[in-house]
Amino acid sequence: MAVALEASGEYKVLRKLRPRATIRPPDGSPTRRGLFVDVETTGLDAARDEIIELAMVPFTYGLDGRIFEIQPPFHGFREPAVPVPAEITALTGITNEMLAGKSINPAEVAAFATDSALVVAHNAGFDRRFLERLSDTFLALPWACSMTQIDWAAEGYEGTKLAYLAGAAGFFYDRHRATNDCVAAIELLAAPLPRSGAPAMAQLLERARRPSWRVWAENSPFDMKEVLKARGYRWNADGKPSPKAWYIELEDDKLEPELAFLKAEIYQRELDLRVHRLTAYNRFTDRRD
């Protein structure tokens, strides 16, 4: 019936994701251990809110981005110091009763994660900040982001949310539960991108390996904020630990032109601008450079 519906050209059929241990059989080529992570939390502020669910799903991948096997996950619930907000329960299905008396052992988390060659999250800027508070292991590991380090728009996608990407790729799954999110994201990384044809993991690795620069437009004139926004700058509102200022992330070849633009068009004078060099080790983190 599904085949007939699709063949009609009038329907698109979404298939439920069936977790599998083998994406492709190992062929003897060198592999690395990736670790896909996802946290559910009491809120969005990593300095104040708490992890209530953690999943870590290991997988093996080749240096060319092919994904071979998905290994058994680590999963844990954690009772927070305050009740889970109603909106979080509505989003995730996680109730205070499910968390009562539960904890996540940081030593067990560290032992599970420590041998990973790369930690991946779908919005690493969120997950990494929470996990670094749970275990120092995540400070020392390289990170990549499947949401921001793959050019989904260039491949024809109109959004970057995990559930949207899954639907566009032809499957659905039980969302907003940590292990399910990890497994769905690994399936997306293993699939060929619709336009380039390469595995999404290959593009992720290429971008994660490439250094970049974060440029800060500190104390920029207020009337220039729309110019900065239009150019792709974002506002760091809390000022922790980096400046409370506009910033942008750029590739190597765009750094000098951007500094020249800021001096000529924004500040209209010569000055030393704050720049941070970013790699997979210090990207997506709150720690100071």
C-alpha positions as CSV (number, residue, x, y, z in Angstrom):
1,M,0.0,0.0,0.0
2,A,2.8,2.4,0.9
3,V,4.5,1.7,-2.5
4,A,1.3,2.3,-4.4
5,L,0.6,5.6,-2.6
6,E,4.1,6.9,-3.3
7,A,3.9,5.7,-6.9
8,S,0.8,7.7,-7.5
9,G,2.7,10.9,-7.0
10,E,-0.1,12.3,-4.8
11,Y,1.3,11.1,-1.5
12,K,4.5,11.1,0.5
13,V,4.7,8.2,2.9
14,L,6.7,8.6,6.2
15,R,8.0,5.4,7.7
16,K,8.6,4.9,11.4
17,L,12.3,4.7,12.2
18,R,13.3,1.3,13.3
19,P,16.6,1.5,15.3
20,R,19.3,-0.8,13.8
21,A,22.7,-1.8,15.0
22,T,24.3,-1.8,11.5
23,I,24.1,1.0,9.0
24,R,26.6,-0.6,6.7
25,P,28.8,-3.6,7.4
26,P,32.4,-2.7,8.4
27,D,34.8,-3.2,5.5
28,G,38.1,-3.1,7.3
29,S,38.7,0.6,6.7
30,P,39.9,2.7,9.7
31,T,37.1,3.9,12.0
32,R,36.6,6.2,14.9
33,R,34.1,6.2,17.8
34,G,31.6,9.0,17.6
35,L,29.2,9.8,20.4
36,F,25.9,11.4,19.8
37,V,24.5,13.1,22.9
38,D,21.2,14.7,23.8
39,V,19.9,16.2,27.0
40,E,16.5,17.1,28.2
41,T,16.5,19.9,30.8
42,T,14.3,22.0,33.1
43,G,15.0,25.0,30.9
44,L,17.3,26.8,28.5
45,D,19.8,28.4,30.9
46,A,22.8,26.1,31.5
47,A,23.9,28.2,34.5
48,R,20.6,27.8,36.3
49,D,18.6,24.9,34.8
50,E,19.3,21.2,35.2
51,I,19.6,18.0,33.2
52,I,16.7,15.6,33.7
53,E,17.5,13.1,31.0
54,L,20.7,12.2,29.2
55,A,21.3,9.9,26.3
56,M,24.7,9.0,24.7
57,V,24.7,6.8,21.6
58,P,28.1,5.6,20.3
59,F,28.6,4.9,16.7
60,T,31.5,4.0,14.4
61,Y,32.4,6.1,11.4
62,G,35.1,6.2,8.7
63,L,37.4,9.1,8.1
64,D,35.4,9.7,4.9
65,G,32.1,10.2,6.8
66,R,30.6,6.7,6.2
67,I,28.8,5.5,9.3
68,F,29.0,1.7,10.0
69,E,27.5,0.6,13.4
70,I,25.4,2.0,16.2
71,Q,26.3,0.7,19.6
72,P,24.2,0.3,22.8
73,P,23.4,3.6,24.4
74,F,23.9,5.1,27.8
75,H,20.6,6.5,29.2
76,G,19.8,8.1,32.5
77,F,17.2,10.1,34.3
78,R,17.9,12.7,37.0
79,E,15.7,14.3,39.6
80,P,16.2,18.0,39.6
81,A,16.3,20.3,42.7
82,V,13.0,21.9,41.6
83,P,9.9,20.3,40.0
84,V,9.9,20.0,36.3
85,P,8.0,22.9,34.7
86,A,4.7,22.0,33.2
87,E,5.8,23.2,29.7
88,I,8.8,20.8,29.8
89,T,6.6,17.9,30.7
90,A,4.2,18.8,27.9
91,L,7.1,19.0,25.5
92,T,9.0,15.8,26.5
93,G,6.5,13.7,28.4
94,I,8.9,13.5,31.3
95,T,7.1,13.8,34.7
96,N,8.3,14.4,38.2
97,E,7.2,10.9,39.1
98,M,9.5,9.4,36.4
99,L,12.4,11.3,37.9
100,A,11.8,10.6,41.6
101,G,14.9,9.3,43.2
102,K,16.8,9.0,40.0
103,S,20.4,10.3,39.4
104,I,23.1,10.3,36.8
105,N,26.6,9.3,38.0
106,P,29.2,11.7,36.6
107,A,31.9,9.1,36.9
108,E,29.8,6.6,34.8
109,V,29.2,9.4,32.2
110,A,32.9,10.2,32.0
111,A,33.9,6.5,31.6
112,F,31.3,6.1,28.8
113,A,32.3,9.2,26.9
114,T,36.1,9.4,27.4
115,D,37.3,7.3,24.4
116,S,35.2,9.2,21.8
117,A,37.0,10.8,18.9
118,L,34.1,13.3,18.4
119,V,31.0,14.3,20.4
120,V,28.0,15.4,18.2
121,A,24.8,17.0,19.2
122,H,21.9,18.6,17.3
123,N,22.5,22.1,18.7
124,A,25.8,21.6,20.4
125,G,25.8,25.1,21.7
126,F,23.0,23.9,24.1
127,D,24.0,20.4,25.0
128,R,27.7,21.1,25.5
129,R,27.1,23.8,28.1
130,F,24.9,21.5,30.2
131,L,27.2,18.5,29.9
132,E,30.4,20.4,30.8
133,R,28.7,21.1,34.2
134,L,28.0,17.4,34.6
135,S,31.5,16.1,33.7
136,D,34.8,17.8,33.0
137,T,35.3,15.0,30.3
138,F,33.3,17.1,27.9
139,L,35.7,20.0,28.2
140,A,38.5,18.0,26.7
141,L,36.7,16.3,23.8
142,P,36.1,17.8,20.3
143,W,32.6,18.7,19.4
144,A,30.5,19.0,16.3
145,C,26.9,20.3,15.7
146,S,24.6,18.4,13.2
147,M,22.3,21.4,13.2
148,T,24.7,24.2,12.3
149,Q,27.7,22.5,10.7
150,I,25.8,21.0,7.8
151,D,24.5,23.3,5.1
152,W,20.9,22.0,5.1
153,A,19.6,24.9,3.2
154,A,22.0,24.3,0.3
155,E,20.7,20.7,0.2
156,G,17.1,21.9,-0.3
157,Y,15.9,21.7,3.3
158,E,13.8,24.6,4.6
159,G,14.5,24.1,8.3
160,T,17.0,22.6,10.7
161,K,14.9,21.1,13.5
162,L,15.5,17.4,13.9
163,A,11.9,16.4,13.4
164,Y,11.6,18.4,10.2
165,L,14.8,17.0,8.8
166,A,13.7,13.5,9.6
167,G,10.3,14.0,7.9
168,A,12.0,15.4,4.8
169,A,14.2,12.4,4.8
170,G,11.2,10.1,4.8
171,F,10.8,8.9,8.4
172,F,9.3,9.8,11.8
173,Y,10.1,8.8,15.3
174,D,9.0,9.5,18.9
175,R,10.4,13.0,19.5
176,H,11.9,14.8,22.4
177,R,13.2,11.8,24.2
178,A,16.9,11.8,24.4
179,T,17.8,8.3,23.0
180,N,15.3,8.6,20.2
181,D,16.6,12.0,19.1
182,C,20.2,10.6,19.1
183,V,19.3,7.6,16.9
184,A,17.3,9.7,14.5
185,A,20.2,12.1,14.1
186,I,22.7,9.4,13.4
187,E,20.4,8.0,10.7
188,L,20.4,11.5,9.1
189,L,24.2,11.7,9.3
190,A,24.5,8.3,7.6
191,A,22.2,9.2,4.7
192,P,23.4,10.8,1.5
193,L,22.6,14.5,1.2
194,P,20.0,15.0,-1.6
195,R,22.0,17.4,-3.8
196,S,25.7,16.7,-3.1
197,G,25.2,12.9,-2.6
198,A,27.8,12.7,0.1
199,P,26.9,11.4,3.6
200,A,25.9,14.2,5.9
201,M,28.6,13.0,8.3
202,A,31.2,13.8,5.7
203,Q,30.2,17.5,5.6
204,L,30.0,17.6,9.3
205,L,33.5,16.2,9.7
206,E,34.9,18.6,7.2
207,R,33.4,21.6,8.9
208,A,34.3,20.4,12.4
209,R,37.9,20.0,11.4
210,R,38.2,23.5,9.9
211,P,39.2,26.3,12.3
212,S,37.2,29.5,12.3
213,W,37.2,32.8,14.0
214,R,34.7,34.6,16.3
215,V,34.8,38.4,15.8
216,W,33.3,40.6,18.5
217,A,31.9,44.0,17.7
218,E,32.2,45.4,21.3
219,N,30.8,48.8,22.1
220,S,29.6,49.2,18.5
221,P,27.4,52.3,17.9
222,F,23.8,51.5,18.8
223,D,22.5,52.9,15.4
224,M,24.6,50.2,13.6
225,K,22.8,47.3,15.2
226,E,20.6,46.7,12.1
227,V,23.6,46.8,9.9
228,L,25.3,44.1,12.0
229,K,22.2,42.0,12.2
230,A,21.8,42.1,8.4
231,R,25.4,41.0,8.0
232,G,24.8,37.9,10.2
233,Y,25.9,39.1,13.6
234,R,24.2,37.8,16.7
235,W,23.8,39.4,20.1
236,N,25.4,37.7,23.2
237,A,22.9,39.0,25.8
238,D,24.2,37.5,29.0
239,G,27.8,38.6,28.7
240,K,29.0,35.3,30.3
241,P,31.9,34.6,29.9
242,S,32.4,36.5,26.6
243,P,31.5,40.1,26.0
244,K,27.9,41.4,26.0
245,A,28.2,42.4,22.4
246,W,27.5,41.5,18.7
247,Y,29.5,38.7,17.3
248,I,29.9,36.6,14.1
249,E,31.8,33.4,13.2
250,L,33.8,33.4,10.1
251,E,36.1,31.1,8.0
252,D,39.8,32.0,7.8
253,D,39.6,33.7,4.4
254,K,36.9,36.1,5.6
255,L,38.6,37.3,8.8
256,E,40.7,40.2,7.5
257,P,37.9,41.6,5.2
258,E,35.5,41.5,8.1
259,L,37.9,43.4,10.4
260,A,38.4,46.0,7.7
261,F,34.7,46.4,7.3
262,L,34.2,46.9,11.0
263,K,36.9,49.5,11.2
264,A,35.7,51.4,8.1
265,E,31.9,51.1,8.3
266,I,31.0,50.5,11.9
267,Y,33.6,52.2,14.1
268,Q,35.1,54.5,11.4
269,R,38.5,54.4,13.1
270,E,41.5,52.1,13.7
271,L,41.2,49.9,16.8
272,D,42.1,46.5,18.1
273,L,39.1,44.1,17.9
274,R,38.6,41.1,20.0
275,V,38.8,37.8,18.0
276,H,38.8,34.2,19.2
277,R,40.2,31.3,17.2
278,L,37.7,28.4,17.3
279,T,38.3,24.7,16.8
280,A,36.3,21.6,17.6
281,Y,37.8,21.7,21.1
282,N,36.6,25.2,22.1
283,R,33.6,25.7,19.8
284,F,30.1,25.7,21.4
285,T,31.4,26.2,25.0
286,D,31.2,28.9,27.6
287,R,34.8,28.4,28.8
288,R,37.1,31.3,28.3
289,D,39.6,31.2,25.4
